[in-house]
Amino acid sequence: MLKKVGGKGERNSAEVAIRDAAFPAPFASGLEYNAPARGPWNIVQTGMLIPQSHQIFACARGCLRGVVLTAAEMNAMDRMSWISVCENDLFDGSLEQNVIDGTTDILRKMETRPPAVLLFISCIHLFNGCDFGMILSELRRRFPDVDFADCYMNPTMRKSGLTPDQLMRRQLYSLLRPARMDGKWINLIGNDRATDESSELVSMIRGAGFGIRDITRCRTYEEYLKMAESAVSITYLPAAVAAGEELERRLGQRHLYLPLSYSEEEIMENYGKLADALGIRAPDLSAAAAGAEKALGDARRVVGDAPVEIDYTSTPRPLGLARLLLEHGFAVRRIYADVFSGEEKSDFVWLQRNAPELAVSATVHPKMRFARRRAQGEKTLAVGQKAAYFSGTGHFVNIVAGGGMYGFDGIARLAGRMTDAFLHEKDTKTVIQLKGLGCESCL
Amino acid sequence: MIKLAVYGKGGIGKSTTVSNLAAAMAEKGLRVMQIGCDPKADSTASLHGGTKIRTVLELVRQRHDGFTLDDMVCVGYGGVICVEAGGPVPGLGCAGRGIIAALEKLGQMGAYERYKPDVVLYDVLGDVVCGGFSMPMHRDYADRVLIVTSGENMSIHAAANIATAVENFKSRGYASLGGLILNRRNVKNEIEKVRELADDFHTEIIGTLDWSETVQDAEPLYKTVIEAFPDSEMAGQYRRLAENILARCGGEKSC
């Protein structure tokens, strides 16, 4: 039964003080609201990272709307086709054959055949037990010059197994085939944007004489395929871990998960693991750590006691970032997150003890449709688009998924971005309505 | 690992036959897993005294991902590993989808690697009415399909439908037809009619089971014939059928 949101007697469950919050899910799951902050990438934008690839979606027309609009906005309609699924396909058992015939038709009509096709099936195919393996086998037989990746647009199944984001990041590397390894190359995988060259992560790898391969830097399909030759794959976003594990299993590339962190101890631990993998002595990073401290101090002096709000789309560690900022005197008032990563348990406990009044707000709870969107006389600094939207501030750090900032350098750069955001107001509506931060946009 | 999917018209005696085969194979020292693919979830009842076991779909519904393989299985007579896929609330939902979800969950959780059965028996509800009921035939599940039928026209019709589905999937590398099991109902020209069906699909009758009150007597005891009446003629027939299937599908003969 539908209930009026905000009506009498409704449980106030869209916000909770962290001292009273449950871990890892502080809010009940149910009907969801999607705030118009469109910076986080979706499966279309992630898939487009494979150079020269073409995407084919097989799904009902209603579901096509979102993916087609994404492709259109990023001026990539020439890289997407689709196959409509109709009710009759269920009656006559032609669901599988239509995917095969539709894909064949699309590829035969293309002037230039793409080297790779990302074939997305949807919920209805999975509900009906379609044999995706058989579909792909037949397409590979018909088009031996094309690599086909199995991809999935199955939002109705997202409550179990890998999330669509994790699955897409994993499938993004599924076209890499076993190859002779070159021990002097290292992959950075699972990111939407390149990691800052100034980060210790990049400089340590390059300084040790290794080359870096990253899908965000690949300009041709051949460059992408070269990633199969790297000896190590590094992930630092939780959503990319499944991709790293799969490459280790399938290609034998050593997977190194060095989680993006705001804790000095964990950052040092990560760099220790990296040094071991590179076969070098751990470098002295005290200057980098001091640089991060200085940058945080500088930012604190500018931001002062202005309230700071952080959302989970800006970083996979919103609690870790809140802790770091609180430890450096910032007035962190609110975290926006619907669920916490298990990696954040210790930061959660620290915040419960040291900042019990810190507010935790949902982002998808229906009540957030009516959340305040205007700063009440205070100049609020937000980190992330959703925090900017819900707080109604124009002073926000416009990043998603860590923004390519990593390690001590990442903290210093983030502090610089916070200072800049606090001093220079943005047109929030214009900025956050663009789909896929960093992607081309026709708007 | 021998993987067999047993199909046939509803009420023809699939679960009774499969459970007795499982018991007979277990007697020979084989590790057997029986997976009931029927929303009624009663395929394995005679192997564990008719106790109610949690179905895979119940676990998925109630606990999402929060359950283990051991929660999904019940070890029954002779050490047979019993699993019931389960299904939706009667009259609602999609039974075929239930089978798909249950089999996928078993695969994802590594059931076959963990229990390492010598024989897996899928007991599949009725006819192949939708994609879900063909799931046990898919690659990664059964290698052979066995069809239980009598000489009754409706049973033969259902068996023909199932055999046609197997035939249609031949090019996909799915399970092949392993033969027919004649479960006699003593109708006129029964053996001839079933033999004709076997000829039409270029297969054989790999075993015949008589209609017997012994089977009916075992049912209220919630036991297989093998367990309840081990020295009976019917127990002998089930054992011979099990031997024959193992000989044909275990590599000694083409099945």
Interface residues (C-beta under 8 A of the other chain):
Chain A: G93 L95 F127 N128 G129 C130 D131 G133 M134 K159 S160 G161
Chain B: V60 H64 D65 C94 G96 R97 I100 Q108 C130 G131 G132 S134 M135 H138 R139 R172 G173
